[in-house]
């Protein structure tokens, strides 16, 4: 979760490891960087996204992108969003187990559904195959509506202020050049892939 902690961006990490030709683990690090994104906010979100991509064949999903109604009100910010199908994909970890959070999750799901969006939640304990199957089943139920027929949009309203990108933040704070310099204080910081499970890259058929 180095990107979520704003320590280094995927692009800067990829730039750094591209020059690490003789370090142990560098080839795996370069492969991991090719699958990573800056926008994941929790450790299991990368796992869920890679299940979608490598098991379910769903590429180009939006990661933690706000979804608005047509009046400019925020509906929610899904972990993953299939804007073509109109499908919200969420991961429910330990924090979702409390009664209070469960009630909030139900209200959240209802709000998405009331705007014509299909919804699926993957929980801890689901295997990759189980998760992929449920995601694809949910996608088959989605509306695939044309833009003119949608009650939602990912285009931000005028009041919404886009957050600063991680690369822009690291550049503005003077950290970018140091991070990609040879041994410039980075050491060999790891990158979080599939919730720390690098076996996803090489053994996609194994269960969690």
PyMOL commands that set and color helices and strands:
alter all, ss='L'
color gray80, all
select helices_A, chain A and resi 10-18+26-35+45-55+94-96+99-114+128-141+147-149+166-172+176-180+194-196+199-202
alter helices_A, ss='H'
color red, helices_A
select strands_A, chain A and resi 62-63+66-69+74-77+80-82+87-92+118-123+152-153
alter strands_A, ss='S'
color yellow, strands_A
deselect
rebuild
show_as cartoon
